[in-house]
Amino acid sequence: MNYYCSFDKSLKNYDGQPSSYNECKEM
């Protein structure tokens, strides 16, 4: 299982929704 971790609010998660700070999503 891979995880996408965003440390920048300008990044978007794999669903294309704004990511919250330091949010990790399952891929």
mmCIF file of the N, C-alpha and C atoms, coordinates in Angstrom:
data_MODEL
# 
_entry.id   MODEL 
# 
loop_
_atom_site.group_PDB 
_atom_site.id 
_atom_site.type_symbol 
_atom_site.label_atom_id 
_atom_site.label_alt_id 
_atom_site.label_comp_id 
_atom_site.label_asym_id 
_atom_site.label_entity_id 
_atom_site.label_seq_id 
_atom_site.pdbx_PDB_ins_code 
_atom_site.Cartn_x 
_atom_site.Cartn_y 
_atom_site.Cartn_z 
_atom_site.occupancy 
_atom_site.B_iso_or_equiv 
_atom_site.pdbx_formal_charge 
_atom_site.auth_seq_id 
_atom_site.auth_comp_id 
_atom_site.auth_asym_id 
_atom_site.auth_atom_id 
_atom_site.pdbx_PDB_model_num 
ATOM 1  N N  . MET A 1 1  ? 0.845  -1.200 0.000  1.00 0.00 ? 1  MET A N  1 
ATOM 2  C CA . MET A 1 1  ? 0.000  0.000  0.000  1.00 0.00 ? 1  MET A CA 1 
ATOM 3  C C  . MET A 1 1  ? 0.877  1.246  0.000  1.00 0.00 ? 1  MET A C  1 
ATOM 4  N N  . ASN A 1 2  ? 0.595  2.140  -0.916 1.00 0.00 ? 2  ASN A N  1 
ATOM 5  C CA . ASN A 1 2  ? 1.343  3.388  -0.997 1.00 0.00 ? 2  ASN A CA 1 
ATOM 6  C C  . ASN A 1 2  ? 0.519  4.517  -0.385 1.00 0.00 ? 2  ASN A C  1 
ATOM 7  N N  . TYR A 1 3  ? 1.203  5.514  0.115  1.00 0.00 ? 3  TYR A N  1 
ATOM 8  C CA . TYR A 1 3  ? 0.530  6.663  0.708  1.00 0.00 ? 3  TYR A CA 1 
ATOM 9  C C  . TYR A 1 3  ? 1.036  7.947  0.063  1.00 0.00 ? 3  TYR A C  1 
ATOM 10 N N  . TYR A 1 4  ? 0.120  8.870  -0.145 1.00 0.00 ? 4  TYR A N  1 
ATOM 11 C CA . TYR A 1 4  ? 0.462  10.192 -0.654 1.00 0.00 ? 4  TYR A CA 1 
ATOM 12 C C  . TYR A 1 4  ? 0.377  11.155 0.520  1.00 0.00 ? 4  TYR A C  1 
ATOM 13 N N  . CYS A 1 5  ? 1.506  11.757 0.873  1.00 0.00 ? 5  CYS A N  1 
ATOM 14 C CA . CYS A 1 5  ? 1.522  12.675 2.004  1.00 0.00 ? 5  CYS A CA 1 
ATOM 15 C C  . CYS A 1 5  ? 1.786  14.090 1.506  1.00 0.00 ? 5  CYS A C  1 
ATOM 16 N N  . SER A 1 6  ? 0.866  14.986 1.823  1.00 0.00 ? 6  SER A N  1 
ATOM 17 C CA . SER A 1 6  ? 0.999  16.370 1.393  1.00 0.00 ? 6  SER A CA 1 
ATOM 18 C C  . SER A 1 6  ? 1.449  17.235 2.555  1.00 0.00 ? 6  SER A C  1 
ATOM 19 N N  . PHE A 1 7  ? 2.513  18.000 2.341  1.00 0.00 ? 7  PHE A N  1 
ATOM 20 C CA . PHE A 1 7  ? 3.001  18.910 3.363  1.00 0.00 ? 7  PHE A CA 1 
ATOM 21 C C  . PHE A 1 7  ? 2.786  20.360 2.926  1.00 0.00 ? 7  PHE A C  1 
ATOM 22 N N  . ASP A 1 8  ? 2.008  20.545 1.874  1.00 0.00 ? 8  ASP A N  1 
ATOM 23 C CA . ASP A 1 8  ? 1.774  21.875 1.323  1.00 0.00 ? 8  ASP A CA 1 
ATOM 24 C C  . ASP A 1 8  ? 0.292  21.981 0.983  1.00 0.00 ? 8  ASP A C  1 
ATOM 25 N N  . LYS A 1 9  ? -0.382 22.989 1.524  1.00 0.00 ? 9  LYS A N  1 
ATOM 26 C CA . LYS A 1 9  ? -1.816 23.134 1.285  1.00 0.00 ? 9  LYS A CA 1 
ATOM 27 C C  . LYS A 1 9  ? -2.132 23.400 -0.185 1.00 0.00 ? 9  LYS A C  1 
ATOM 28 N N  . SER A 1 10 ? -1.132 23.811 -0.977 1.00 0.00 ? 10 SER A N  1 
ATOM 29 C CA . SER A 1 10 ? -1.371 24.076 -2.389 1.00 0.00 ? 10 SER A CA 1 
ATOM 30 C C  . SER A 1 10 ? -1.406 22.785 -3.195 1.00 0.00 ? 10 SER A C  1 
ATOM 31 N N  . LEU A 1 11 ? -0.911 21.690 -2.605 1.00 0.00 ? 11 LEU A N  1 
ATOM 32 C CA . LEU A 1 11 ? -0.944 20.419 -3.312 1.00 0.00 ? 11 LEU A CA 1 
ATOM 33 C C  . LEU A 1 11 ? -2.340 19.827 -3.240 1.00 0.00 ? 11 LEU A C  1 
ATOM 34 N N  . LYS A 1 12 ? -2.636 18.955 -4.190 1.00 0.00 ? 12 LYS A N  1 
ATOM 35 C CA . LYS A 1 12 ? -3.923 18.277 -4.198 1.00 0.00 ? 12 LYS A CA 1 
ATOM 36 C C  . LYS A 1 12 ? -3.695 16.788 -4.018 1.00 0.00 ? 12 LYS A C  1 
ATOM 37 N N  . ASN A 1 13 ? -4.647 16.142 -3.370 1.00 0.00 ? 13 ASN A N  1 
ATOM 38 C CA . ASN A 1 13 ? -4.514 14.705 -3.186 1.00 0.00 ? 13 ASN A CA 1 
ATOM 39 C C  . ASN A 1 13 ? -4.936 13.974 -4.458 1.00 0.00 ? 13 ASN A C  1 
ATOM 40 N N  . TYR A 1 14 ? -4.876 12.658 -4.451 1.00 0.00 ? 14 TYR A N  1 
ATOM 41 C CA . TYR A 1 14 ? -5.117 11.876 -5.659 1.00 0.00 ? 14 TYR A CA 1 
ATOM 42 C C  . TYR A 1 14 ? -6.553 11.953 -6.126 1.00 0.00 ? 14 TYR A C  1 
ATOM 43 N N  . ASP A 1 15 ? -7.471 12.444 -5.284 1.00 0.00 ? 15 ASP A N  1 
ATOM 44 C CA . ASP A 1 15 ? -8.851 12.644 -5.704 1.00 0.00 ? 15 ASP A CA 1 
ATOM 45 C C  . ASP A 1 15 ? -9.046 14.026 -6.323 1.00 0.00 ? 15 ASP A C  1 
ATOM 46 N N  . GLY A 1 16 ? -7.995 14.845 -6.318 1.00 0.00 ? 16 GLY A N  1 
ATOM 47 C CA . GLY A 1 16 ? -8.076 16.169 -6.899 1.00 0.00 ? 16 GLY A CA 1 
ATOM 48 C C  . GLY A 1 16 ? -8.692 17.192 -5.965 1.00 0.00 ? 16 GLY A C  1 
ATOM 49 N N  . GLN A 1 17 ? -8.889 16.821 -4.717 1.00 0.00 ? 17 GLN A N  1 
ATOM 50 C CA . GLN A 1 17 ? -9.440 17.748 -3.729 1.00 0.00 ? 17 GLN A CA 1 
ATOM 51 C C  . GLN A 1 17 ? -8.288 18.375 -2.947 1.00 0.00 ? 17 GLN A C  1 
ATOM 52 N N  . PRO A 1 18 ? -8.497 19.583 -2.424 1.00 0.00 ? 18 PRO A N  1 
ATOM 53 C CA . PRO A 1 18 ? -7.432 20.219 -1.649 1.00 0.00 ? 18 PRO A CA 1 
ATOM 54 C C  . PRO A 1 18 ? -7.031 19.359 -0.460 1.00 0.00 ? 18 PRO A C  1 
ATOM 55 N N  . SER A 1 19 ? -5.735 19.238 -0.255 1.00 0.00 ? 19 SER A N  1 
ATOM 56 C CA . SER A 1 19 ? -5.241 18.435 0.859  1.00 0.00 ? 19 SER A CA 1 
ATOM 57 C C  . SER A 1 19 ? -5.057 19.319 2.082  1.00 0.00 ? 19 SER A C  1 
ATOM 58 N N  . SER A 1 20 ? -5.367 18.792 3.223  1.00 0.00 ? 20 SER A N  1 
ATOM 59 C CA . SER A 1 20 ? -5.082 19.505 4.458  1.00 0.00 ? 20 SER A CA 1 
ATOM 60 C C  . SER A 1 20 ? -3.609 19.321 4.794  1.00 0.00 ? 20 SER A C  1 
ATOM 61 N N  . TYR A 1 21 ? -3.085 20.158 5.676  1.00 0.00 ? 21 TYR A N  1 
ATOM 62 C CA . TYR A 1 21 ? -1.665 20.129 5.982  1.00 0.00 ? 21 TYR A CA 1 
ATOM 63 C C  . TYR A 1 21 ? -1.250 18.791 6.564  1.00 0.00 ? 21 TYR A C  1 
ATOM 64 N N  . ASN A 1 22 ? -0.188 18.226 6.010  1.00 0.00 ? 22 ASN A N  1 
ATOM 65 C CA . ASN A 1 22 ? 0.397  16.990 6.522  1.00 0.00 ? 22 ASN A CA 1 
ATOM 66 C C  . ASN A 1 22 ? -0.590 15.827 6.465  1.00 0.00 ? 22 ASN A C  1 
ATOM 67 N N  . GLU A 1 23 ? -1.472 15.857 5.487  1.00 0.00 ? 23 GLU A N  1 
ATOM 68 C CA . GLU A 1 23 ? -2.462 14.798 5.342  1.00 0.00 ? 23 GLU A CA 1 
ATOM 69 C C  . GLU A 1 23 ? -1.880 13.649 4.533  1.00 0.00 ? 23 GLU A C  1 
ATOM 70 N N  . CYS A 1 24 ? -2.131 12.437 4.961  1.00 0.00 ? 24 CYS A N  1 
ATOM 71 C CA . CYS A 1 24 ? -1.689 11.260 4.221  1.00 0.00 ? 24 CYS A CA 1 
ATOM 72 C C  . CYS A 1 24 ? -2.911 10.488 3.739  1.00 0.00 ? 24 CYS A C  1 
ATOM 73 N N  . LYS A 1 25 ? -2.884 10.129 2.462  1.00 0.00 ? 25 LYS A N  1 
ATOM 74 C CA . LYS A 1 25 ? -3.993 9.400  1.867  1.00 0.00 ? 25 LYS A CA 1 
ATOM 75 C C  . LYS A 1 25 ? -3.508 8.044  1.381  1.00 0.00 ? 25 LYS A C  1 
ATOM 76 N N  . GLU A 1 26 ? -4.352 7.040  1.490  1.00 0.00 ? 26 GLU A N  1 
ATOM 77 C CA . GLU A 1 26 ? -4.024 5.745  0.901  1.00 0.00 ? 26 GLU A CA 1 
ATOM 78 C C  . GLU A 1 26 ? -4.184 5.837  -0.606 1.00 0.00 ? 26 GLU A C  1 
ATOM 79 N N  . MET A 1 27 ? -3.251 5.244  -1.308 1.00 0.00 ? 27 MET A N  1 
ATOM 80 C CA . MET A 1 27 ? -3.320 5.225  -2.766 1.00 0.00 ? 27 MET A CA 1 
ATOM 81 C C  . MET A 1 27 ? -3.878 3.881  -3.217 1.00 0.00 ? 27 MET A C  1 
# 
